[in-house]
Structure formats: C-alpha cells, structure tokens
C-alpha cells in the first residue's frame, strides 16, 4: 500500500465524525445562547436556561473524548491495513 494513498473512512469513523461535529455545533450554539441571554438580563434560574448551560458544560468535553476515540479507531484500522498489506 503506498504511503500517500487515501484510506477511506469506515462506518464507525463516519459515525464518530458526525457525532463530534453535531456535539461541537450544539455546544457552541448553547454557549452563545447562554452568553446572549445572560448579557440581556434573562432569568437564568428557570426555564430552558439550566439545560443549555449543562449542554455547554458537558458537550465540549464529550466531543474531546469522542475525538480521542476517533483517533484510536483510525490508528488501529490503519495499522491493520498496513499489516495486512505486507502479507
């Protein structure tokens, strides 16, 4: 297998990539909405605001863990492809 040949993503990698993008996007939207609401003087102790704050706090660390999982899955798959290509 040539070193610069593109390696296609498998299903697990595509699902992880989509989950990472969705979680990061939702988290950033939640953080921005929370900042706008707090600066406009909204009552942050009730309604949907506690849930948005929680999404902002949990979403980005979860996305980081998914990125680590994506890197591990990708590395393992590439090593298996390299090892099988040597046979």
N, C-alpha and C positions, 0 to 999 in steps of 0.2 A: 504494500500500500504506500503510495507516495506521501511524503511528509506534508505537503501543502494541499492535499486533496480534501475537499469539504466533506465533513461527516454529517449525514442527515440526523435530525433530532428524532428520537423515538417518542412513543406516546407519553411515557412518564415525564420526559423532559418538556414536552409541549404543554402538558397539564400544569407542571410546576411553573413554567414561564408565564402561563396565563394567570395562575393564582397569584404569582408575585406582582404582575402588572395590575391586577384588579385590587389587591390589598393595598398596594402603594397608592394607587389612584384614589381609592375610597378614603384612606387615612389622610392624605393631603387635603382632600375636599373637606373632611371632618375638621381638621386642624384650622383651615382657613375659615370655615363657617363659625367655629368656636371663637376665633380671634375677632371676626367681624361682629358677632353677637355680643361679645364681652365689651368691645370698644363702643358699641352703640347703646350700651346700658341695659341689655336684656337681663331678665331674672334668670340666672344660670342654675338655680337650685331645683327647678321643676321643669316639667315638660320633656322634650326630647334632648335637651342640652346635656344632662348627665351621660346619656348613651353616646352622644357624639364625642364628648370628652374621653370616654372609655375607649371608643374606637380609635381615637387619635393616640392614646397612650399604648394600646396593645397592638395596633396594626403594623407600625413600622418595625418593632422588634420581631414580630411574627414573620414579616417579609424578609428580614435579615436571616432568620433561621431557615426559611424556605430557600433563600439564595445559597446558603451553605449546603443544604440538601441537594439542590440542583448541581452544585459544583461536584459533590461527591458522586452522584449518579452519573454525571457526564464523564468524570475521570475514570470511574470503574468501567464504563462502557467503552471508552476509547482504549483503555489498556487491554480489554478483552479483544477488541478489534485488531489491535497491534499484535497481540499474542497469537490470535487465530490466523493472521496474515503471514506470520513467519513459518507456519507449518507447510 
